[in-house]
């Protein structure tokens, strides 16, 4: 998205537009979130917003864009971070059965953004701590969607064993809220079975 195009949205949503980034791909993602704040909840629950965000990430993001997005998240409102967190943890269930990808899909293509999305989760949880959010809205979303991490654990491990370090940090931040939940226990077992 070009800067002049985004300037129109900055004016239209002046009260809620908090991004400080000028990277076109990051602005494209932010535009989806910014416009999505004002749409019916079906837009998000039916994964329209998720699909749009992941499409931009898959087509336009390289290392520079991932870094710019992570740096800009601190500027986003909590409401925007909530929508974004839900979005980056979704968008894969229609390609899977019980968390396992159907073989006829190009799994490498479908999962290429997963490591970066996991890293963004850690950044988002860090922002939650820095802001001292009393109700732990962002941790709650991660906890509620923890199967996203469980379902991609082996893929992340296969891509780079260092991904487990990020997952461990995420686990420590969210497990305190539901240490006996089945998805948290499943994640703990996966982490405990990796030697790094």
Backbone torsions as a table, in degrees:
resi	resn	phi	psi	omega
1	UNK	NA	131.3	-178.8
2	UNK	-77.2	156.9	-179.2
3	UNK	-60.0	-45.0	178.3
4	UNK	-60.1	-39.3	177.4
5	UNK	-63.0	-42.4	-178.9
6	UNK	-70.6	-31.8	178.3
7	UNK	-57.7	-34.5	175.7
8	UNK	-60.6	-45.4	179.4
9	UNK	-69.1	-35.1	177.5
10	UNK	-60.5	-39.7	178.2
11	UNK	-73.2	-42.4	-178.0
12	UNK	-62.9	-39.2	-177.6
13	UNK	-114.9	40.7	-173.2
14	UNK	-52.5	-38.2	-177.0
15	UNK	-66.9	-30.1	-175.5
16	UNK	-110.2	-6.3	-176.3
17	UNK	-82.2	105.7	-174.1
18	UNK	-117.4	-1.3	-179.1
19	UNK	-60.9	148.5	175.3
20	UNK	-117.6	7.8	-174.0
21	UNK	-90.0	152.4	175.1
22	UNK	-123.3	9.0	177.8
23	UNK	-71.5	124.3	-175.8
24	UNK	-57.2	-40.1	-179.2
25	UNK	-69.3	-40.8	177.5
26	UNK	-65.4	-40.3	177.2
27	UNK	-63.3	-34.7	177.1
28	UNK	-63.6	-42.2	177.5
29	UNK	-66.5	-45.6	-178.3
30	UNK	-62.7	-37.2	178.1
31	UNK	-59.5	-42.3	179.2
32	UNK	-60.8	-44.7	179.7
33	UNK	-66.4	-46.3	-177.6
34	UNK	-61.1	-46.5	177.5
35	UNK	-68.6	-35.8	-177.6
36	UNK	-67.0	-24.0	176.8
37	UNK	-60.1	-25.3	-174.3
38	UNK	-106.5	10.9	-179.8
39	UNK	-102.2	163.1	176.6
40	UNK	-56.8	147.9	-177.9
41	UNK	-60.5	-22.9	176.7
42	UNK	-60.1	-29.9	179.0
43	UNK	-56.1	-37.2	-180.0
44	UNK	-92.0	-43.1	-176.4
45	UNK	-66.1	-28.6	177.0
46	UNK	-92.7	9.6	173.3
47	UNK	66.1	24.0	174.5
48	UNK	-65.6	-46.6	177.9
49	UNK	-63.3	-41.7	178.4
50	UNK	-59.4	-48.7	-179.1
51	UNK	-59.9	-42.5	-179.5
52	UNK	-64.6	-44.6	179.9
53	UNK	-64.1	-48.0	-178.3
54	UNK	-64.9	-33.8	177.5
55	UNK	-62.0	-44.5	177.7
56	UNK	-63.1	-44.3	-179.4
57	UNK	-61.4	-44.6	-177.7
58	UNK	-67.6	-35.2	-176.3
59	UNK	-87.8	-34.2	-166.2
60	UNK	-118.0	-13.5	-172.2
61	UNK	-90.3	131.9	170.2
62	UNK	-126.0	-172.6	-176.8
63	UNK	-55.1	-41.9	-178.5
64	UNK	-60.4	-42.1	-179.0
65	UNK	-69.8	-40.9	178.4
66	UNK	-61.0	-43.8	179.9
67	UNK	-65.4	-42.1	179.8
68	UNK	-65.1	-40.6	178.8
69	UNK	-64.1	-48.6	-179.6
70	UNK	-58.8	-40.7	180.0
71	UNK	-67.8	-32.1	-176.0
72	UNK	-83.0	-19.9	-176.7
73	UNK	-53.6	-33.2	-178.8
74	UNK	-62.9	-19.3	179.9
75	UNK	-86.9	-15.9	-174.9
76	UNK	-76.5	153.2	176.1
77	UNK	-72.6	161.5	178.1
78	UNK	-61.3	-39.8	178.0
79	UNK	-60.5	-42.5	178.0
80	UNK	-65.5	-40.0	177.7
81	UNK	-65.0	-35.8	177.3
82	UNK	-62.0	-49.7	179.6
83	UNK	-61.0	-44.1	-178.3
84	UNK	-65.2	-41.5	179.3
85	UNK	-61.5	-46.1	176.5
86	UNK	-57.6	-44.3	-176.2
87	UNK	-63.3	-46.3	-175.7
88	UNK	-74.6	-12.0	176.1
89	UNK	-97.5	4.2	-177.8
90	UNK	-116.0	-161.9	173.7
91	UNK	79.5	11.7	-178.5
92	UNK	-124.3	-14.2	-172.8
93	UNK	-64.3	-30.4	179.6
94	UNK	-71.3	-13.0	178.2
95	UNK	-99.0	3.2	-173.2
96	UNK	-131.2	165.0	169.5
97	UNK	-130.9	118.4	-176.6
98	UNK	53.4	39.1	175.9
99	UNK	82.5	1.2	179.8
100	UNK	-110.2	127.9	-178.4
101	UNK	-66.0	138.8	173.4
102	UNK	-64.1	141.3	-174.0
103	UNK	-66.8	-25.2	-175.3
104	UNK	-78.6	-1.7	175.4
105	UNK	-93.9	152.9	175.4
106	UNK	-78.7	87.5	-172.1
107	UNK	-59.5	-39.6	179.7
108	UNK	-60.8	-40.0	178.1
109	UNK	-67.9	-40.8	-177.7
110	UNK	-69.5	-23.8	-174.4
111	UNK	-111.3	6.0	-174.5
112	UNK	-65.0	-23.7	179.7
113	UNK	-92.3	-5.0	-174.7
114	UNK	-58.5	-47.4	-179.7
115	UNK	-59.0	-40.6	178.6
116	UNK	-67.7	-37.4	178.8
117	UNK	-67.0	-36.6	176.2
118	UNK	-64.2	-43.0	178.3
119	UNK	-62.0	-37.3	177.7
120	UNK	-65.0	-35.2	177.7
121	UNK	-60.1	-43.1	178.6
122	UNK	-63.4	-41.9	177.6
123	UNK	-62.0	-41.2	179.9
124	UNK	-64.8	-42.8	179.0
125	UNK	-66.3	-33.3	175.7
126	UNK	-65.9	-40.7	176.8
127	UNK	-62.2	-41.5	178.1
128	UNK	-57.6	-44.3	178.6
129	UNK	-65.1	-44.1	-179.3
130	UNK	-61.9	-36.0	-179.5
131	UNK	-82.4	-10.9	-179.5
132	UNK	61.8	41.1	-178.2
133	UNK	-64.6	114.7	-172.3
134	UNK	-62.7	-39.2	-174.0
135	UNK	-93.6	3.2	175.6
136	UNK	51.4	47.6	-177.8
137	UNK	-57.9	-41.9	-176.1
138	UNK	-74.3	-42.1	175.6
139	UNK	-60.1	-38.6	178.9
140	UNK	-61.3	-40.4	178.4
141	UNK	-65.7	-44.3	179.3
142	UNK	-63.0	-44.2	179.5
143	UNK	-62.2	-44.3	-179.5
144	UNK	-64.0	-29.9	-177.8
145	UNK	-109.8	26.0	-175.3
146	UNK	-60.4	-21.9	177.1
147	UNK	-62.2	-24.7	174.4
148	UNK	-55.6	-44.8	179.5
149	UNK	-71.5	-45.0	179.1
150	UNK	-58.5	-45.2	-175.8
151	UNK	-68.5	-22.3	-178.6
152	UNK	-108.9	5.8	-174.5
153	UNK	-56.7	-49.6	-177.8
154	UNK	-66.4	-37.2	177.6
155	UNK	-63.2	-44.6	178.8
156	UNK	-63.7	-41.4	179.0
157	UNK	-63.9	-41.9	-179.9
158	UNK	-65.6	-38.4	-178.1
159	UNK	-70.5	-41.8	-179.3
160	UNK	-167.6	118.3	-177.5
161	UNK	-60.0	-23.3	178.9
162	UNK	-66.1	-18.5	176.1
163	UNK	-59.6	-27.7	-179.4
164	UNK	-65.6	-31.7	177.9
165	UNK	-62.6	-42.9	178.1
166	UNK	-65.3	-43.2	179.5
167	UNK	-61.8	-40.9	178.0
168	UNK	-60.2	-41.7	179.5
169	UNK	-65.0	-41.7	177.1
170	UNK	-62.4	-45.5	-179.8
171	UNK	-56.3	-46.5	-179.4
172	UNK	-61.9	-32.9	-178.2
173	UNK	-77.6	-29.5	-175.8
174	UNK	-107.7	-23.4	-175.2
175	UNK	-64.2	-26.5	-178.6
176	UNK	-62.6	-22.1	-177.0
177	UNK	-85.6	-20.6	179.1
178	UNK	-157.4	66.4	-172.8
179	UNK	-66.0	-17.0	-178.2
180	UNK	-108.1	6.7	178.0
181	UNK	-66.4	145.4	-176.4
182	UNK	-60.1	-37.4	-179.4
183	UNK	-72.4	-33.8	177.0
184	UNK	-69.7	-41.4	177.8
185	UNK	-63.2	-41.8	177.9
186	UNK	-61.4	-41.9	178.9
187	UNK	-66.4	-42.5	178.0
188	UNK	-59.2	-42.7	178.8
189	UNK	-62.2	-41.0	178.8
190	UNK	-64.5	-44.5	179.4
191	UNK	-62.6	-44.5	-178.0
192	UNK	-63.8	-23.6	-177.8
193	UNK	-89.6	4.8	178.5
194	UNK	-107.6	130.7	177.0
195	UNK	-104.1	111.4	174.0
196	UNK	-135.0	NA	NA
